[in-house]
């Protein structure tokens, strides 16, 4: 009997969390909190040095969105979701890592949190899809050499 294991993505766990906290510290001088899932569904969290934690409802929203976009549109990499503070008290945030674990697509959602809580999961998926599509288009326009395309910061070469 063959048992099918549903995986959220195929990114190695060690690559999933590599450099994510440094990225978040570079994105804001305020507070941040981010979550993601390992490929087998274990939830991971990280927060700023003061261990900022958004409200329970907002953590639940980030968790649901993160799991959904990874299941539906991981593009060989993995998504992270969370909240950061810049100009607002809290702003929803998605971040995509490619199959090598390199950070590529940050998406800030400058909408009121009450409005975001009314969105369907497919609304977030649409934003993730569009951001990934635009990233691929930009990358194709660069016409990088094969050696440049294979460079990975996480792997160190």
Protein Blocks (a to p, Z undefined) as FASTA:
>chain_A
ZZddddfblcdfklmmgoklmmmmmmpcbdcddddddfkopacddddfkopacdfklmmm
mmmmmmmmmmmmnnopacddddddfkbmbdcddddddfkopafbdcddfbdfklmmmpcf
klmmmmmmmmmmmmmmmmmmnopafklmmpcfknoZZ
